[in-house]
Amino acid sequence: MTNSPYKFLDAYTRHDAEIFFGRDLEIKALLSDVLLSKLTVLFARTGTGKTSLIRAGLIPRLEKKDIGVSLCA
């Protein structure tokens, strides 16, 4: 891995959580939805960073809360 936090077209993974930044509001909103609902659907245009938001933002926060994750794609 380089020192740059930018991955360009590659999606961030849970291992990139420490360099994933700038989406705290979205992560908090998604985390709240996931914790309050049995089913949460995230949809947006292609290329907006949905996968990165889930993998590098949401999943690490759920793991800190010791909550298991089941994803449907």
C-alpha positions, 0 to 999 in steps of 0.5 A: 500500500502507498502512503496515499489515501486515494484508491481512485476506482478501487473500492475501499475494504474494511482494512482501509478503514483508517484511511477512509475519510470524509463520509462520517455523516453518511456512516453515522446515518447508515449505522443508525439505520442498520441498528434500528431496522432488520433490513436496510437497503442502500441504493445510489448511482453507480460510482458513488462509493456505496461499496466503500461506505459499507466495507470501510465505514459501516463494517468496522463500526459494526465490528467494534460493537461486536455485531455480526454482518450479513450482506446481500449484493 
